[in-house]
């Protein structure tokens, strides 16, 4: 190991930028925020206080304490409650990614529909469902051969499709405002707001359904916990990490808000589609006013390539956490198969089967936006259960392993830990409950069917890992 004086440490700004980059990975969530118009700022404030800050502090403490162990949340929860619950946590992180894949591909399908000059296909469940299934199995076939070129392609298409298109959206907002066009958030086309005479900054709450979009907004910020691994690479983590996370979170919040405002300004509430709002915004100005339809197609193609190549590059990644548990005997032998290219082929085939199953919803539910949000709600429900386990583990380990070396501790001692975990757990629990309510902003058709699908998916995907082990005795994950 290099002498301490020669060791290179990560700066606060580096960790802050990596945190923001881990969160802002796509334009996919901008229409969801935009559909909330100016109340997006209330939702973002909730995310900051009840999700980003607590999650960052807790994962920093746990990530530093278990820096030498692979598996992340598997090691954290397993040390606190036993390997069976640790496996449930890492399983949930894996399966929520798998359920999310059709969400990302839906955005890609909308992009390609606009790229080929057939925007109406973005609202066709048959087209979107077929696109998700075909592209995912194509990606799986390529991933099984261990081809890593898509990681490099994804980097460039992210720069062109996400950053460039994001800049274009902001420029369109400037044009829209300075040419005195009416602002979409002042149209008040949302029936819940028809009594108001101005844009509102606080949600009008008439039940959980009116704030159901909160679940989808939480999902936009998923992934902040991956930055916990960098806690041991900072020179003064106890002082620097909270500052880095605060700056990174502020950057991410600013980027999302700035990206959503052009959509909210240019499109009235009732014309914002969750899967195609970005491209509708491009068309409203570039095509309808400037008559440069070809430019909309080019931008849409870049965004679509970014979305799809990102799926290709990320496809095998969620399985790594599961594979890391094999040494403890938690992963069934049938899922431990590794092919000649070092790829967990059986897990990838299971992923393909799950993606196919959930993508079939597009063929049976007419409104693409409803399926898009339903899958987002199911994804976030699974994701938040893992978070509740993580928060509980943080408190449990404060008592069960008080001597455990922690490069970073949540400030304020045990009271500070309870306060941070309590705020985070409350925010996660509320978001989890909200995920099961059909959003009032979308025509869900049958609320009973919507709730049944989300609940059934949650129970099914949570029950599978618990049934895998039954009463099997598993090893402890506490260090030492």
Secondary structure, 3 states (H helix, E strand, C coil): CCCHHHCCCECHHHHHHHHHHHHCCCCCCHHHHHCCHHHHHHHHHHHHHHHHHHHHHHHHHHHHHCCCCCCCHHHHHHHHHCHHHHHHHHHHHHHHHHHHHHHHHHHHHHHHHHHCCCHHHHHCHHHHHHHHHHHHHHHHHHHCCCCCHHHHHHHHHHHHHHHHHHHHHHHHHHHHHHCCCCCHHHCCCCHHHCCCCCCCCCCCCCCHHHHCHHHHHHHHCCCHHHHHHHHHHECCHHHHHHHHHHHHHHHHHHHHHHHHHHHHHHCCHHHCCCCCHHHHHHHHHHHCCCCCHHHHHHHHHHHHHHHHHHHHHHCCCCHHHHHCCHHHCCCCHHHCCCCCCCCCHHHHHHHHHHHHHHHCHHHHCCCHHHHHHHHHHHHHHHHHHHHHHHHHHHHHHHHHCCCCCCCCCCCCHHHHHHHHHHHHHHHHHHHHHHCCCCCCCCCCCCHHHHHHHHHHHHHHHHHHHHHHHCCCCCCCCCCC
